[in-house]
């Protein structure tokens, strides 16, 4: 009996509780082992499979592993005994629809591969259209300023991209067991796939690795679908990049476009996205050591090395080597111009140095590829015509496909490897070169080396490729600076043997220990760590289309229900209500910060209810609050974070802590003024007992950077003063020691206690770090049972879903307003009833 591709048995609905996870179960019989293994589904544009139509006249295909595929090589780091790997992707061959079922069956049973079949026209629009003509140029810093420079955005190509990602999602759903399986998506072809999977399985364990560069925010912002792609990537649990630069650009885009900031904690960089933690992984991929060493041991490699030694070394010529795809970003023409400059500036190298340029076929198609080819040929022809002589061509261009062992032989013989790409995601050519130069005993004999001779290698690499930061012994160059590249080539040739050996040893240690297995193991380990808390969270989806995201909450942290609080409000008779002002009753983004007439009316209604004591807590000065709330005669006010307090309009302001003379302001003001002058958009607010430096209108990255510096500067200047310096939401504040909003909560509860009023209802709402002090006082008062009834209904509520000491949250000030209006309506009814009686 033949086995079928597992099909989905059930459809998961909205996940509202932890037990609902069982509804996500999927029937899967791919692994027949009785031992429970982790299962990893690796998803990429192409499967690591070679397909060939049978040549014996029978119909069908023969399949084999593609040993050069990174997806296959990374299995070495995962361990076959511990993890079952399933691949999902396309085949390079176009399979006729009549043969697709049979091919699927064969690949699933023999290779654990699930092929994704795309109609040729859709594939062309997806891959050669959106991926290669739009995303790929843009991610390599090429803006479509004219139709000739990168593809202009085309909505139909974008729709094809989304459609293909959806097809991939459907194929994954056929084999996934979402409770247990991990999914690892590779590269820019499938950037919206995380959204489709997260929408279907809210708790799916999902990693994404980008193998291309991620451009700076100034470039990325030009993409019309920029938000959709960012939000899709944020539906992953772990996002991997080759370098810190790429990760930094991504984080900057999240900050500038979505307002999401990151934090670094215990070595891990992460973002909070609707309660989910999205971790950023920075680790360059490596090469497959065993594969390369086995190729070095081949007799064909030894034979080719011998041939090249006769062609170059025995003729007194030194080989420089370039190995690049024939595309616009690999900088082949710039390298050739640098070679020409070397021969002009250093005529002593003429007749002695040969640049061998291996030009692999480009992966894309189009006019730009033809132009690169034409320019490269004409430049080579000119250089050879100018500097060539009988038996000597300074540049040898090889544009026919080479077998891997032939390429390795060139690595072994080359004195220096040149990688001068103007932009490249990673580029493993330098890694392959270093390992090849280490060689083995048989190759040493061919090269005429003693076994004890230390190995040597030299690298000239572009600053703009992903492997550059990890190769600290390489000569780094700006490929656009032809003279500098020519000087680097001369330096590489002239360097002492001892220096070349030391640089080689340094590179060999790094490359051999950071191979593809190390990279895969490290990524999977971090994916497991990031996803371990999934089962301890309540999840549900919000948003439509590509704006979909999942809200994830701690089991004890939930959204405040209007019905729940109104019911408790009606049942209780002694109520304490504490409301933060900025960011709670008033949006942070509002320019006019004064309360609306609607807010004043709502507060007055709550205050008229004899069962309520209402306090508004703010960072504003007491003069400002007194003016704004002059119409609220029974409203309690706390100014400057609780430094000043007034129970009613007709009562005097009292000071909550001992206030010293504010002589410290003379020291703080010049420092804040300096940062205000150097940070456009920042302001200083000078209060009675405090000073605030605000940067909410400044550039977010620069403002944050300046705030860190200012914090350190002020702490140093004010070290001996009775004040504290704290970071707030887009601000740095200096205020007297001991002042906090917790004092206001304590004062309100104590006042009620002194009047014989033990509250059986407490509502406290705030939006930032300063409000956490209020939540803490209320929580501890409930625990002690002194100031709050043990049976009291307590609602500590923060604005926005974020880590907090509060047990509840509401999304924004609109929801806060709706809630308070609802409570005011209940009070109004009870006041009217009382008046009628």
PyMOL commands that set and color helices and strands:
alter all, ss='L'
color gray80, all
select helices_A, chain A and resi 18-24+70-77+97-111+120-139+155-173+188-190+193-200+217-220+226-233+244-258+289-296+299-311+313-315+332-345+347-349+367-387+404-413+429-438+441-447+468-470+482-494+497-513+516-531+534-536+545-547+562-571+597-608+622-628+640-642+665-678+700-717+741-754+769-784+813-836
alter helices_A, ss='H'
color red, helices_A
select strands_A, chain A and resi 38-46+49-53+61-65+83-90+113-115+182-186+205-209+238-241+262-265+268-273+276-282+318-325+353-360+395-398+416-419+459-462+475-477+537-542+549-554+558-559+575-580+612-617+636-639+644-646+654-655+683-686+691-694+723-728+731-736+759-766+788-799+808-810
alter strands_A, ss='S'
color yellow, strands_A
deselect
rebuild
show_as cartoon
